[in-house]
Amino acid sequence: MRKEQSQIALPNPWIVFTFEALMFSLTLALGILAGWRLRQLVQSNTIGLTPVSVWQLFFSFVVATLALLLVAYFLKFQRPKRIFFKIILWGTVILGNLFFWSLWLSDGLILVLTAILVWALIKKPFIWVYNLAIIFAAAGVASSLGIQLTPLLVCLMMLVFSIYDFVAVHLTGHMIKMAKEMVNQQVVIGLVIPKTIQEFKSPIKEIQQEGKFMILGGGDVVFPLLLAISCLSINIWSSVLVAAFSLVGLLAVFLIFINQKERRPLPALPPIALVSIVGYFITTLLW
């Protein structure tokens, strides 16, 4: 949970957590459903998947991070910077949504739904539209990767990226720099959490207002979702159990955040990853 807007006031913190937990849970539920459907299609030879190795994922992450850092630190012209971040956002949303809907719908309907969503992001970029686009994109991307990975491998990845998350927030601070730059450009690859239900109708440009919204980074949702989807190789209930544990991890992060004496950005992945991994090892005892 990257609390970039660290001075945020929370008059009703549990309402905020309810919004956050609902969006987090919806993403996990849709991702597990998509992963389950994808496994069925692959097993019946209806569709095939291009194999992805952990090294490809790692290399892609390094390249993407370096590109974001270079743009955030060295590109001084705001318009090209905004275009760069928008391309990343739209590319993620389009690819993720196309894949998600392709699991159930015909090509024509897939294109129509995705086109409507992209149009809404451009013309009617309300917070609820933005979050919906990110939720379906995360579910689509995670389902395509999760069924190709083993749970132990995902656990290892989560531990490695949790260490990176801690270093990037508390030691180097470059994660905070990147996040603030993306907020300034009105682009966040993550969920935007309002403080009231009415603020879901706010335009996305209002995330620039210090203290108005909380933000849950995309990686903090995708990694526990990858683990839950990879557990489909065991059974559906192990996936559900891991998802439930990851929600407990989200609660732990929220409690840590609201009980800080001075509100500062927090790396959310370490607690979420730790509790999710505990959930996975419990599934190995049950099934």
N, C-alpha and C positions, 0 to 999 in steps of 0.2 A: 504494500500500500504506500505508494509514493506520495507522501503528504507534502507536495511541493508548496501548496498554499498553507504554510505551517502556522500562520496566525489566525486560522479560521476559528470563529466562535461557534460553539455547539450548545445552543440553549436546550435542545432536545436530542441528546446524542443517540438515544436508542431508536428514535425515528430514523435518523441518518443510517444507523447500522441496519435497520430493517430494509431500507432501500438497497443498501449495499449487498446484504445477504440475499435478497430476492434476485437481484441481477446476477450475482455470482452463481447462485443455485440454478437459475435459468440457463446460464451458459453451460454449466456442467451437465445439466439434464439433456439439453439439446446435443451437446457433444457426445455423450454416452449413447444417446439414441442414434446419432449419425454413425458412430463407430460400430454399433450393433448391426445397423442396416448395411454398412459397407462390408463387414465380415460375411454377412449372408450373400451379398452379391459376388464377392471374391470367391467364396467357397463353391458357389454354383457356376463359376466361370462366366458370369454375366459381364463382369468388367475385370480389367487387370490393373495392377498398380506398378508404377516405376519404383524399383527398390531405392530406398534412401538410407545411407549409412550415417552413423553418428559423426563421422569425420566431415561429411558433407554439411550436416547441421552445424557443427562447430565452426567450420570455415565460413559458412553463410553468416553466422552470428558475428564473427570477428569482422568480416567485410562490412556488414551493415552498421556495426558500432563505430568503426573507423570513419565511415562515410558521414554518419550523423555528427560525430565529433568534429570532423573537418569543417562541415558546414556550420555547425553551431559556433565554433571558435573563430573561424577565419573568413567566412563569407560575410562581408559587411553590408552588401546591398540587400535590403529587406524583401523586395519583390522576388528576385530569384530564389531567395531562401524560402519564402512562403510557397513558391511553386514546387520546389524540391520536396518539402514536407507534405504538400497536398498530393503529389504523385505517389509518395509512399502510402499515404492514407487510402487514396482511391484504389491503388493497386492491391493493397491488402483486402479491402472491402470487396472489390470485384471478384478477385480470385477465390476468396473464402466463401462468398455467397454463391458463386457459380458452382463450386464443388458441393456445397451443402445441399442446394436445391436439386442438383443433378442426381442425387440419390433417390429421389421420389418422382420428379416431374419430367415432362417432355422438354426437349430443347427450346421450343417456342415459349413455353411458360417460364422456363428458367431465365431466358433473356428478358422477358417482359418484367418479371419480378425484380431482377437485378437492375434493370434500367430505371424502374420506378424508384428504387432505393437510392441509386446514385443521383437521380434528378432531385429527390427530396434532400439529399445531403448538400446539393449545390444551391437549390432554390429555397428550401425550407429547413435550414440546418438547426432545428430545435434539439435540445439536449436529449429528448426521448428518441428522436430519429437517429441521432448520432450513436447513442447506446445500443439501439436495436441493430444498427449496421455492424457495430463491433461485436456484439453477441453472436450473430449468425456467422460472421467472418471467423471468429475464434473457434466456434464449433466445427466449421468446415475444415479449417487448416489443421486443427488438433486431431480430428477424426482420420484424416488422410495420413498423418504421421504416426499417431498412437498405435494403430493396429499393426504397424511394422516394427515396433519396438517391444522389447521384453520389459516387464516391470522392474527387474533388477537394474537394467541399463538406465531406465528413466530415473530410478532412485539415485543412481550415481550422478546422472546429469543434474538432478535437482540439488544435490550436495555441492557440486562444483559451482553451479550458478548462484547458489545461496552465498557461498564465499565471495564470489565476484560481486554480488549485490551489496554485501556488507562493505567491502572495500570501496566500491564505486560511490556509496552514499556517505560513509563515515570517514574514510581515509583520503581518497583522491577528490571526492566531491564532483567528479565529472558527470555522474548520473543526474545530479541535481541541476547542473548547468544545462545538460541536454533537455531535461524535462521542462525547465523554465523557458528555454528557447522555443520549444514546441508549443507551450502554452501561449507565449507571445505571438506565435504564428497561427493560433487558433486550431492547432492540430495536436491531438493526443491519441496515441495508440493505447487506449485503455478505457475504462469505464469512468464516467463523470458522475459523481454522487452529489445530488442537491440536498439542501437542508429541509426543504418542504416539497410537498407533492406539486404545488403550483410551479415551482422552479423547473420542473421537467419540461415546461413549455417555453423556457427561456432560450434565446438564440445562443449558439455555441460560442459566439464572440465574447459572451459575458464571462467565460472562464478566465479572461484576462484580469478580471476584478479580484484583487487580492482578498482572500478569505471567504469568497462566496461559495466555492465548491470544494469537495474532496475528490481525489483521483486515485483509482486503483489501476496500477500498471498492467498492461496486457500480459506480460510474462508471469505476473502473480496469479493470473487466472489460467493461462495456457499450460503451465507446468503441472499443476495438480490435475488438470483435465487430461493431459497426456498420460499420467500415471493411471488415472481411472480407466481410460480407454484401453491402455495396454493390459489391464486386469481382466478385460473381456475374454482373454485367452484362458482364464480360470473359469469364471462364470459371471453373469450379469450382477449377481448379488455382491461379489467382491468389488466390482466397480462402484456400486452404490455405497458400499461401506467406506471405501477410500474417499469418495466424494463427500460423505458425511463428516469424515475426519478432517478433510481440508476446510470444511466450513467451520469446524471448531478452531482450526488454525487461524482462520480469518478473524474469528471472535477474539482470539488471543492478541492478535496484532492491534485490533481496535481498542482493547482494554489497555494495552501498553501505551497507545497513542493518547487516549483521553486522560490517562493518569500521569502524563509527563508534567513536571513543574513548569517547563518551558516547551511549548509546542515546536517540535523540529521534524523534518522529514525522516521517515523510517523506511528501512528496507523490509518489505513485507514478506518476501519469499522465504527467508530462513525459518520463521515460525510456521508458516503454512506448509513448507516442505517437510519439516521435522514431524509435524503431527500427521501429515498425509502418509509419510513413510511408516510411521507407527501403525497406521491403519492398514497399510499393505501387509506388514508382517503379521498382524492379527488375522488377516484373511488366509495367510499360509497355514495358520494353526487350525482354522475352521474348515478349510476345503483342501 
